[in-house]
Amino acid sequence: MSKVTVWFIKCAMVYFVIAMLMGIYMTISGPVYPMRPIHTHFNLLGWMSMMIYGVGYHILPRFSGTPLWSDRLAMVQLWTANIGLVGMALGWIIMGTGNGGITVLHVFALIEGVSVVLFVLNMFMTIKPAPAFRKPQ
């Protein structure tokens, strides 16, 4: 597996454990803000999306029979996905203290959105249509 694939899968598993621990905490103390949105996003963007990115980077180039379009873009996407998610969590924590935080949340949500676009771009440029659907030369 490539380095970026391994890192996405490792990050996914770390977010999965953190989200599970937050879930246990919330069953004991109740769904206190800001834990609920952080727990939800660590499950959806951290665990699920990071796992999908990692598996996608491993499998889709093989299915299409082409190398990944850009390893560098994949590494940038790894960083933006993690920075965006952790920054969003920080925004919710700041909002929970009553000291604002909505701007922090919006900035890091935008970074997370850029991460998704980078993945889609890299995959679109990597995959090719099946031979039966290619235009005749």
DSSP file (Angstrom, degrees, kcal/mol; ACC not computed):
  #  RESIDUE AA STRUCTURE BP1 BP2  ACC     N-H-->O    O-->H-N    N-H-->O    O-->H-N    TCO  KAPPA ALPHA  PHI   PSI    X-CA   Y-CA   Z-CA
    1    1 A M              0   0    0      0, 0.0    57,-0.1     0, 0.0     2,-0.0   0.000 360.0 360.0 360.0 149.4    0.0    0.0    0.0
    2    2 A S     >  -     0   0    0      1,-0.1     4,-2.3    55,-0.0     5,-0.2  -0.272 360.0-109.8 -72.3 163.3    1.1    3.6   -0.6
    3    3 A K  H  > S+     0   0    0      1,-0.2     4,-2.4     2,-0.2     5,-0.2   0.907 118.7  50.2 -60.3 -43.7    2.1    5.9    2.2
    4    4 A V  H  > S+     0   0    0      2,-0.2     4,-2.4     1,-0.2    -1,-0.2   0.876 109.2  52.1 -66.9 -36.7   -1.0    8.1    1.8
    5    5 A T  H  > S+     0   0    0      2,-0.2     4,-2.3     1,-0.2    -1,-0.2   0.945 111.1  46.9 -61.2 -48.5   -3.3    5.0    1.8
    6    6 A V  H  X S+     0   0    0     -4,-2.3     4,-2.6     1,-0.2    -2,-0.2   0.909 112.8  49.6 -61.1 -42.9   -1.7    3.8    5.1
    7    7 A W  H  X S+     0   0    0     -4,-2.4     4,-2.7     2,-0.2    -1,-0.2   0.898 110.0  49.8 -66.8 -39.8   -1.9    7.2    6.7
    8    8 A F  H  X S+     0   0    0     -4,-2.4     4,-2.4     2,-0.2    -1,-0.2   0.931 113.4  46.5 -62.7 -43.6   -5.6    7.7    5.8
    9    9 A I  H  X S+     0   0    0     -4,-2.3     4,-2.0     2,-0.2    -2,-0.2   0.904 113.2  48.7 -67.0 -40.6   -6.4    4.2    7.2
   10   10 A K  H  X S+     0   0    0     -4,-2.6     4,-2.0     2,-0.2    -2,-0.2   0.928 112.3  48.6 -63.5 -44.5   -4.4    4.9   10.4
   11   11 A C  H  X S+     0   0    0     -4,-2.7     4,-2.7     1,-0.2     5,-0.2   0.912 109.0  54.6 -60.8 -41.8   -6.1    8.3   10.8
   12   12 A A  H  X S+     0   0    0     -4,-2.4     4,-2.2     1,-0.2    -1,-0.2   0.920 108.7  47.5 -58.0 -44.8   -9.5    6.7   10.3
   13   13 A M  H  X S+     0   0    0     -4,-2.0     4,-2.0     2,-0.2    -1,-0.2   0.869 110.9  51.3 -67.9 -35.6   -8.9    4.1   13.0
   14   14 A V  H  X S+     0   0    0     -4,-2.0     4,-2.5     2,-0.2    -2,-0.2   0.939 111.6  46.8 -65.2 -46.3   -7.7    6.8   15.4
   15   15 A Y  H  X S+     0   0    0     -4,-2.7     4,-2.9     1,-0.2     5,-0.2   0.869 109.3  56.1 -62.4 -35.6  -10.8    8.9   14.8
   16   16 A F  H  X S+     0   0    0     -4,-2.2     4,-2.2    -5,-0.2    -1,-0.2   0.925 110.0  44.2 -61.9 -45.3  -12.9    5.8   15.2
   17   17 A V  H  X S+     0   0    0     -4,-2.0     4,-2.5     2,-0.2    -2,-0.2   0.922 114.6  49.0 -66.3 -44.1  -11.5    5.1   18.7
   18   18 A I  H  X S+     0   0    0     -4,-2.5     4,-2.4     1,-0.2    -2,-0.2   0.932 112.4  48.1 -61.7 -45.2  -11.8    8.8   19.7
   19   19 A A  H  X S+     0   0    0     -4,-2.9     4,-2.3     1,-0.2    -1,-0.2   0.887 111.2  51.1 -62.6 -39.1  -15.4    9.0   18.5
   20   20 A M  H  X S+     0   0    0     -4,-2.2     4,-2.3    -5,-0.2    -1,-0.2   0.919 110.3  48.5 -64.7 -43.2  -16.2    5.7   20.4
   21   21 A L  H  X S+     0   0    0     -4,-2.5     4,-2.4     1,-0.2    -2,-0.2   0.892 111.5  50.1 -64.4 -38.6  -14.7    7.1   23.6
   22   22 A M  H  X S+     0   0    0     -4,-2.4     4,-2.5     2,-0.2    -1,-0.2   0.895 109.0  52.8 -65.0 -38.7  -16.7   10.3   23.2
   23   23 A G  H  X S+     0   0    0     -4,-2.3     4,-1.8     2,-0.2    -2,-0.2   0.908 109.2  48.4 -62.1 -42.7  -19.8    8.2   22.6
   24   24 A I  H  X S+     0   0    0     -4,-2.3     4,-1.3     2,-0.2    -2,-0.2   0.924 110.9  51.3 -62.4 -44.1  -19.2    6.4   25.9
   25   25 A Y  H  X S+     0   0    0     -4,-2.4     4,-2.7     1,-0.2     3,-0.3   0.912 109.5  50.1 -59.5 -42.1  -18.6    9.6   27.7
   26   26 A M  H  X S+     0   0    0     -4,-2.5     4,-2.2     1,-0.2    -1,-0.2   0.807 104.8  57.0 -70.1 -28.4  -21.9   11.0   26.3
   27   27 A T  H  < S+     0   0    0     -4,-1.8    -1,-0.2     2,-0.2    -2,-0.2   0.817 114.4  40.5 -69.0 -27.3  -23.8    7.9   27.4
   28   28 A I  H  < S+     0   0    0     -4,-1.3    -2,-0.2    -3,-0.3    -1,-0.2   0.896 130.9  23.8 -83.1 -44.6  -22.6    8.6   31.0
   29   29 A S  H  < S-     0   0    0     -4,-2.7    -3,-0.2     1,-0.2    -2,-0.2   0.534 111.3-107.0-103.7  -7.8  -22.9   12.4   31.0
   30   30 A G     <  -     0   0    0     -4,-2.2     2,-2.7    -5,-0.3    -1,-0.2  -0.152  52.7 -54.4  96.6 162.1  -25.6   13.0   28.4
   31   31 A P  S    S-     0   0    0      0, 0.0     2,-0.2     0, 0.0    -1,-0.1  -0.384  72.1-178.2 -75.9  70.4  -25.2   14.5   24.9
   32   32 A V    >>  -     0   0    0     -2,-2.7     3,-1.3     1,-0.1     4,-1.0  -0.450  28.4 -86.1 -75.9 140.0  -23.5   17.7   26.1
   33   33 A Y  T 34 S+     0   0    0      1,-0.3    -1,-0.1     2,-0.2    60,-0.0  -0.657 109.5  23.4 -75.5 137.1  -22.5   20.4   23.7
   34   34 A P  T 3> S+     0   0    0      0, 0.0     4,-1.5     0, 0.0    -1,-0.3  -0.922 113.4  69.1 -98.0  14.2  -19.9   20.5   22.1
   35   35 A M  H <> S+     0   0    0     -3,-1.3     4,-3.4     1,-0.2     5,-0.2   0.883  91.9  59.9 -62.9 -40.0  -19.3   16.8   22.3
   36   36 A R  H  X S+     0   0    0     -4,-1.0     4,-2.6     1,-0.2    -1,-0.2   0.933 108.2  40.7 -61.8 -50.4  -22.2   15.7   20.0
   37   37 A P  H  > S+     0   0    0      0, 0.0     4,-2.4     0, 0.0    -1,-0.2   0.875 117.8  49.3 -66.9 -32.4  -21.2   17.5   16.8
   38   38 A I  H  X S+     0   0    0     -4,-1.5     4,-2.7     2,-0.2     5,-0.2   0.944 112.0  48.3 -67.4 -46.2  -17.5   16.6   17.4
   39   39 A H  H  X S+     0   0    0     -4,-3.4     4,-1.7     1,-0.2    -1,-0.2   0.923 113.5  48.2 -57.1 -46.5  -18.5   12.9   18.0
   40   40 A T  H  X S+     0   0    0     -4,-2.6     4,-2.8    -5,-0.2     5,-0.2   0.928 114.6  43.8 -62.4 -47.0  -20.7   12.9   14.9
   41   41 A H  H  X>S+     0   0    0     -4,-2.4     4,-2.0     1,-0.2     5,-1.8   0.836 109.9  55.1 -72.9 -32.0  -18.0   14.5   12.6
   42   42 A F  I  <>S+     0   0    0     -4,-2.7     5,-2.5     3,-0.2    -1,-0.2   0.865 114.0  43.7 -66.2 -33.2  -15.2   12.3   14.0
   43   43 A N  I  <>S+     0   0    0     -4,-1.7     5,-2.6    -5,-0.2    -2,-0.2   0.946 124.8  32.0 -72.3 -49.4  -17.4    9.3   13.0
   44   44 A L  I  <>S+     0   0    0     -4,-2.8     5,-2.1     3,-0.2    -3,-0.2   0.948 135.3  22.1 -79.5 -50.0  -18.5   10.6    9.6
   45   45 A L  I  <>S+     0   0    0     -4,-2.0     5,-0.7    -5,-0.2    -3,-0.2   0.840 132.3  39.7 -86.7 -34.8  -15.5   12.6    8.4
   46   46 A G  I   <S+     0   0    0     -5,-1.8     4,-0.5     3,-0.2    -3,-0.2   0.982 129.0  21.3 -78.0 -61.7  -12.8   11.0   10.6
   47   47 A W  I  ><S+     0   0    0     -5,-2.5     4,-1.6   -32,-0.2    -3,-0.2   0.983 133.2  31.7 -74.1 -59.8  -13.7    7.3   10.6
   48   48 A M  I  ><S+     0   0    0     -5,-2.6     4,-2.5     2,-0.2    -3,-0.2   0.958 123.3  41.1 -70.9 -52.8  -15.8    6.8    7.5
   49   49 A S  I  ><S+     0   0    0     -5,-2.1     4,-3.0     1,-0.2     5,-0.2   0.915 115.6  50.0 -65.9 -42.1  -14.5    9.4    5.0
   50   50 A M  H  ><S+     0   0    0     -5,-0.7     4,-2.5    -4,-0.5    -1,-0.2   0.893 112.3  48.8 -63.7 -37.4  -10.8    8.8    5.9
   51   51 A M  H  X S+     0   0    0     -4,-1.6     4,-2.8     2,-0.2     5,-0.3   0.920 111.8  49.1 -66.3 -42.3  -11.4    5.1    5.5
   52   52 A I  H  X S+     0   0    0     -4,-2.5     4,-3.0     2,-0.2    -2,-0.2   0.918 111.3  49.8 -62.7 -43.1  -13.1    5.7    2.1
   53   53 A Y  H  X S+     0   0    0     -4,-3.0     4,-2.8     2,-0.2     5,-0.2   0.951 113.1  46.5 -59.5 -48.7  -10.2    8.0    1.0
   54   54 A G  H  X S+     0   0    0     -4,-2.5     4,-1.3     1,-0.2    -2,-0.2   0.933 116.9  42.0 -60.9 -48.0   -7.6    5.4    2.0
   55   55 A V  H  X S+     0   0    0     -4,-2.8     4,-3.2     1,-0.2     5,-0.4   0.897 114.3  53.4 -66.2 -40.0   -9.4    2.5    0.3
   56   56 A G  H  X S+     0   0    0     -4,-3.0     4,-1.7    -5,-0.3    -2,-0.2   0.912 107.3  50.1 -61.0 -43.8  -10.2    4.7   -2.7
   57   57 A Y  H  < S+     0   0    0     -4,-2.8    -1,-0.2    -5,-0.2    -2,-0.2   0.800 117.6  42.1 -65.7 -27.5   -6.6    5.6   -3.1
   58   58 A H  H  X S+     0   0    0     -4,-1.3     4,-0.5    -5,-0.2    -2,-0.2   0.908 124.9  29.3 -83.0 -44.9   -5.6    2.0   -3.0
   59   59 A I  H  X S+     0   0    0     -4,-3.2     4,-2.7     2,-0.1     3,-0.3   0.905 107.8  61.9 -89.6 -44.3   -8.3    0.4   -5.1
   60   60 A L  H  X S+     0   0    0     -4,-1.7     4,-2.2    -5,-0.4     6,-0.2   0.872 103.5  49.5 -60.9 -41.3   -9.5    2.9   -7.7
   61   61 A P  H  >>S+     0   0    0      0, 0.0     5,-1.7     0, 0.0     4,-1.0   0.906 113.7  48.4 -61.5 -37.0   -6.2    3.2   -9.5
   62   62 A R  H  <5S+     0   0    0     -4,-0.5     3,-0.3    -3,-0.3    -2,-0.2   0.909 110.5  50.3 -67.7 -41.5   -5.9   -0.6   -9.7
   63   63 A F  H  <5S+     0   0    0     -4,-2.7    -1,-0.2     1,-0.2    -3,-0.2   0.879 114.9  43.6 -63.4 -37.0   -9.5   -0.9  -11.0
   64   64 A S  H  <5S-     0   0    0     -4,-2.2    -1,-0.2    -5,-0.2    -2,-0.2   0.619 106.6-127.7 -85.1 -11.3   -8.8    1.6  -13.7
   65   65 A G  T  <5S+     0   0    0     -4,-1.0    -3,-0.2    -3,-0.3    -2,-0.1   0.741  73.6 105.6  72.9  22.3   -5.4    0.2  -14.6
   66   66 A T  S   <S-     0   0    0     -5,-1.7    -1,-0.3    -6,-0.2    -2,-0.2  -0.939  74.0-105.5-130.4 153.9   -3.7    3.5  -14.2
   67   67 A P        -     0   0    0      0, 0.0     2,-0.0     0, 0.0     0, 0.0  -0.352  54.9 -78.8 -70.8 160.2   -1.4    5.0  -11.6
   68   68 A L        -     0   0    0      1,-0.1     3,-0.3   -11,-0.1    55,-0.1  -0.353  40.2-129.7 -57.2 136.5   -2.8    7.6   -9.2
   69   69 A W  S    S+     0   0    0     53,-0.5     2,-0.3     1,-0.3    -1,-0.1   0.908  88.7   7.7 -59.6 -45.2   -2.9   11.0  -11.0
   70   70 A S     >  -     0   0    0      1,-0.1     4,-1.6    52,-0.1    -1,-0.3  -0.868  49.4-177.4-147.2 109.2   -1.0   12.9   -8.2
   71   71 A D  H  > S+     0   0    0     -2,-0.3     4,-2.0    -3,-0.3     5,-0.2   0.872  94.1  55.0 -65.8 -37.1    0.6   11.4   -5.1
   72   72 A R  H  > S+     0   0    0      1,-0.2     4,-2.3     2,-0.2    -1,-0.2   0.916 106.4  49.5 -63.8 -43.4    1.4   15.0   -4.0
   73   73 A L  H  > S+     0   0    0      1,-0.2     4,-2.5     2,-0.2    -1,-0.2   0.879 108.7  54.1 -63.4 -37.2   -2.2   16.0   -4.3
   74   74 A A  H  X S+     0   0    0     -4,-1.6     4,-2.0     2,-0.2    -1,-0.2   0.895 108.9  48.1 -62.9 -40.0   -3.2   13.0   -2.2
   75   75 A M  H  X S+     0   0    0     -4,-2.0     4,-2.0     2,-0.2    -2,-0.2   0.897 110.9  50.3 -68.9 -39.5   -0.7   14.0    0.5
   76   76 A V  H  X S+     0   0    0     -4,-2.3     4,-2.8     1,-0.2     5,-0.2   0.908 110.2  51.5 -61.3 -41.1   -2.1   17.6    0.5
   77   77 A Q  H  X S+     0   0    0     -4,-2.5     4,-2.6     2,-0.2    -2,-0.2   0.880 105.5  55.1 -64.9 -38.0   -5.6   16.1    0.8
   78   78 A L  H  X S+     0   0    0     -4,-2.0     4,-1.9     2,-0.2    -1,-0.2   0.938 112.4  43.2 -57.5 -47.5   -4.5   14.0    3.8
   79   79 A W  H  X S+     0   0    0     -4,-2.0     4,-2.9     1,-0.2     5,-0.3   0.922 114.5  48.1 -67.7 -44.4   -3.3   17.1    5.5
   80   80 A T  H  X S+     0   0    0     -4,-2.8     4,-2.5     1,-0.2     5,-0.2   0.884 110.6  52.7 -66.2 -35.9   -6.3   19.3    4.6
   81   81 A A  H  X S+     0   0    0     -4,-2.6     4,-2.0    -5,-0.2    -1,-0.2   0.925 115.5  39.9 -63.8 -43.9   -8.7   16.6    5.7
   82   82 A N  H  X S+     0   0    0     -4,-1.9     4,-2.5    -5,-0.2     5,-0.3   0.912 116.9  47.9 -73.5 -42.7   -7.1   16.3    9.1
   83   83 A I  H  X S+     0   0    0     -4,-2.9     4,-2.4     1,-0.2     5,-0.2   0.925 113.5  49.5 -63.2 -43.1   -6.5   20.0    9.7
   84   84 A G  H  X S+     0   0    0     -4,-2.5     4,-2.2    -5,-0.3    -2,-0.2   0.924 113.5  44.9 -61.1 -45.7  -10.1   20.7    8.7
   85   85 A L  H  X S+     0   0    0     -4,-2.0     4,-2.1    -5,-0.2    -2,-0.2   0.932 115.9  44.3 -68.0 -46.5  -11.6   18.1   10.9
   86   86 A V  H  X S+     0   0    0     -4,-2.5     4,-2.2     1,-0.2    -1,-0.2   0.889 113.9  52.2 -65.8 -37.6   -9.5   18.9   14.0
   87   87 A G  H  X S+     0   0    0     -4,-2.4     4,-2.3    -5,-0.3    -1,-0.2   0.882 107.1  52.1 -64.9 -38.2  -10.0   22.7   13.4
   88   88 A M  H  X S+     0   0    0     -4,-2.2     4,-2.2    20,-0.2    -2,-0.2   0.925 108.6  50.9 -62.8 -43.0  -13.8   22.1   13.2
   89   89 A A  H  X S+     0   0    0     -4,-2.1     4,-2.2     1,-0.2    -2,-0.2   0.913 109.3  51.1 -59.2 -42.1  -13.7   20.3   16.6
   90   90 A L  H  X S+     0   0    0     -4,-2.2     4,-2.6     1,-0.2    -1,-0.2   0.895 106.9  54.4 -61.9 -40.2  -11.7   23.3   18.0
   91   91 A G  H  X S+     0   0    0     -4,-2.3     4,-2.4     1,-0.2    -2,-0.2   0.906 109.0  47.5 -60.3 -42.5  -14.4   25.6   16.6
   92   92 A W  H  X S+     0   0    0     -4,-2.2     4,-2.1     2,-0.2    -1,-0.2   0.878 110.6  52.2 -67.5 -36.2  -17.1   23.7   18.5
   93   93 A I  H  X S+     0   0    0     -4,-2.2     4,-0.9     2,-0.2    -2,-0.2   0.938 111.2  46.7 -63.8 -45.1  -15.1   23.7   21.7
   94   94 A I  H ><>S+     0   0    0     -4,-2.6     5,-1.4     1,-0.2     3,-0.8   0.908 111.3  51.9 -62.9 -41.7  -14.7   27.5   21.5
   95   95 A M  H ><5S+     0   0    0     -4,-2.4     3,-1.3     1,-0.2     5,-0.3   0.874 104.0  58.6 -61.8 -36.0  -18.4   27.9   20.7
   96   96 A G  H 3<5S+     0   0    0     -4,-2.1    -1,-0.2     1,-0.3    -2,-0.2   0.739 100.6  56.0 -65.7 -23.4  -19.1   25.8   23.8
   97   97 A T  T <<5S-     0   0    0     -4,-0.9    -1,-0.3    -3,-0.8    -2,-0.2   0.565 113.7-117.9 -84.4  -8.2  -17.2   28.2   26.0
   98   98 A G  T < 5S+     0   0    0     -3,-1.3    -3,-0.2    -4,-0.4    -2,-0.1   0.615  83.4 116.4  83.4  12.0  -19.4   31.1   24.8
   99   99 A N  S   <S-     0   0    0     -5,-1.4     2,-0.4     1,-0.3    -4,-0.1  -0.116  84.7-101.1-105.4  36.3  -16.5   33.0   23.3
  100  100 A G        +     0   0    0     -5,-0.3    -1,-0.3     1,-0.1    -2,-0.3  -0.703  51.1 166.0  86.9-133.1  -17.6   32.8   19.6
  101  101 A G     >  +     0   0    0     -2,-0.4     4,-2.6    -7,-0.1    -6,-0.2   0.240  43.7 110.6 102.2 -12.7  -15.9   30.2   17.5
  102  102 A I  H  > S+     0   0    0      1,-0.2     4,-2.4     2,-0.2     5,-0.2   0.879  80.1  50.3 -65.4 -36.2  -18.3   30.3   14.6
  103  103 A T  H  > S+     0   0    0      2,-0.2     4,-2.6     1,-0.2    -1,-0.2   0.913 110.7  49.4 -66.3 -41.8  -15.6   31.9   12.3
  104  104 A V  H  > S+     0   0    0      1,-0.2     4,-2.3     2,-0.2     5,-0.2   0.933 111.9  49.3 -60.2 -45.8  -13.1   29.2   13.4
  105  105 A L  H  X S+     0   0    0     -4,-2.6     4,-2.0   -14,-0.2    -2,-0.2   0.914 112.4  47.5 -60.1 -44.6  -15.7   26.6   12.6
  106  106 A H  H  X S+     0   0    0     -4,-2.4     4,-2.0     2,-0.2    -2,-0.2   0.901 110.8  50.7 -66.5 -41.9  -16.5   28.1    9.2
  107  107 A V  H  X S+     0   0    0     -4,-2.6     4,-1.8     1,-0.2    -1,-0.2   0.936 115.0  42.3 -62.1 -46.5  -12.8   28.4    8.1
  108  108 A F  H  X S+     0   0    0     -4,-2.3     4,-2.2     2,-0.2   -20,-0.2   0.804 110.6  56.1 -75.1 -27.6  -12.0   24.8    9.0
  109  109 A A  H  X S+     0   0    0     -4,-2.0     4,-2.3    -5,-0.2    -1,-0.2   0.886 107.5  50.7 -65.9 -37.5  -15.2   23.5    7.4
  110  110 A L  H  X S+     0   0    0     -4,-2.0     4,-2.3     2,-0.2    -2,-0.2   0.906 108.7  50.8 -64.3 -41.8  -14.1   25.3    4.2
  111  111 A I  H  X S+     0   0    0     -4,-1.8     4,-1.9     2,-0.2    -2,-0.2   0.905 109.9  50.6 -61.6 -41.2  -10.7   23.6    4.5
  112  112 A E  H  X S+     0   0    0     -4,-2.2     4,-1.7     1,-0.2    -2,-0.2   0.900 108.8  51.7 -63.1 -40.8  -12.5   20.2    5.0
  113  113 A G  H  X S+     0   0    0     -4,-2.3     4,-2.0     1,-0.2    -2,-0.2   0.891 106.7  53.0 -62.6 -40.0  -14.6   21.0    1.9
  114  114 A V  H  X S+     0   0    0     -4,-2.3     4,-2.5     1,-0.2    -1,-0.2   0.893 105.2  56.7 -60.8 -39.5  -11.4   21.7   -0.1
  115  115 A S  H  X S+     0   0    0     -4,-1.9     4,-2.0     1,-0.2    -1,-0.2   0.910 106.1  48.9 -58.0 -44.0  -10.1   18.3    1.0
  116  116 A V  H  X S+     0   0    0     -4,-1.7     4,-2.5     1,-0.2    -1,-0.2   0.917 110.8  50.2 -63.2 -43.6  -13.2   16.6   -0.5
  117  117 A V  H  X S+     0   0    0     -4,-2.0     4,-2.7     1,-0.2    -2,-0.2   0.888 108.1  53.6 -63.3 -39.1  -12.7   18.5   -3.8
  118  118 A L  H  X S+     0   0    0     -4,-2.5     4,-2.5     2,-0.2    -1,-0.2   0.903 109.8  48.2 -61.7 -41.6   -9.0   17.5   -3.9
  119  119 A F  H  X S+     0   0    0     -4,-2.0     4,-2.5     2,-0.2     5,-0.2   0.948 112.8  47.1 -63.2 -48.4  -10.0   13.8   -3.5
  120  120 A V  H  X S+     0   0    0     -4,-2.5     4,-3.0     1,-0.2     5,-0.2   0.914 112.8  49.6 -61.7 -43.4  -12.6   14.0   -6.2
  121  121 A L  H  X S+     0   0    0     -4,-2.7     4,-2.3     1,-0.2    -1,-0.2   0.939 111.7  48.3 -59.8 -47.9  -10.3   15.8   -8.6
  122  122 A N  H  X S+     0   0    0     -4,-2.5     4,-0.8     1,-0.2   -53,-0.5   0.889 114.9  45.5 -61.7 -39.9   -7.5   13.2   -8.0
  123  123 A M  H  X S+     0   0    0     -4,-2.5     4,-2.8     2,-0.2     3,-0.4   0.911 111.0  51.9 -71.6 -41.8   -9.9   10.3   -8.6
  124  124 A F  H  < S+     0   0    0     -4,-3.0    -2,-0.2     1,-0.2    -1,-0.2   0.891 112.7  46.3 -60.3 -38.5  -11.5   11.9  -11.7
  125  125 A M  H  < S+     0   0    0     -4,-2.3    -1,-0.2    -5,-0.2    -2,-0.2   0.682 116.3  46.7 -78.0 -16.5   -8.1   12.4  -13.2
  126  126 A T  H  < S+     0   0    0     -4,-0.8    -2,-0.2    -3,-0.4    -3,-0.2   0.894  97.6  72.6 -89.9 -47.4   -7.1    8.8  -12.2
  127  127 A I     <  -     0   0    0     -4,-2.8   -67,-0.0    -5,-0.1   -62,-0.0  -0.385  60.9-163.8 -78.0 149.6  -10.0    6.7  -13.3
  128  128 A K        -     0   0    0     -2,-0.1   -62,-0.1   -62,-0.0     6,-0.0  -0.913  28.6 -98.8-124.5 153.2  -10.7    6.0  -17.0
  129  129 A P        -     0   0    0      0, 0.0     5,-0.1     0, 0.0    -1,-0.0  -0.348  50.9 -90.0 -67.5 155.5  -13.9    4.6  -18.5
  130  130 A A    >>  -     0   0    0      1,-0.1     3,-2.0     3,-0.1     4,-0.5  -0.283  41.6-106.3 -61.5 151.6  -14.0    0.9  -19.3
  131  131 A P  G >4 S+     0   0    0      0, 0.0     3,-1.1     0, 0.0    -1,-0.1   0.819 118.3  60.0 -53.7 -35.1  -12.7    0.0  -22.8
  132  132 A A  G 34 S+     0   0    0      1,-0.2    -2,-0.0     3,-0.0     0, 0.0   0.744 108.5  45.3 -65.2 -22.2  -16.3   -0.7  -24.1
  133  133 A F  G <4 S+     0   0    0     -3,-2.0    -1,-0.2     2,-0.1     2,-0.1   0.419  88.4 109.6-103.1   0.2  -17.3    2.9  -23.3
  134  134 A R  S << S-     0   0    0     -3,-1.1     3,-0.1    -4,-0.5    -4,-0.0  -0.464  77.3-105.1 -75.7 149.5  -14.2    4.7  -24.7
  135  135 A K        -     0   0    0     -2,-0.1    -1,-0.1     1,-0.1    -2,-0.1  -0.489  41.7-103.0 -69.2 138.6  -14.6    6.7  -27.9
  136  136 A P              0   0    0      0, 0.0    -1,-0.1     0, 0.0    -3,-0.0  -0.355 360.0 360.0 -61.4 145.2  -13.2    5.0  -31.0
  137  137 A Q              0   0    0     -3,-0.1    -2,-0.0    -2,-0.0    -3,-0.0   0.442 360.0 360.0 -86.7 360.0   -9.8    6.4  -32.0
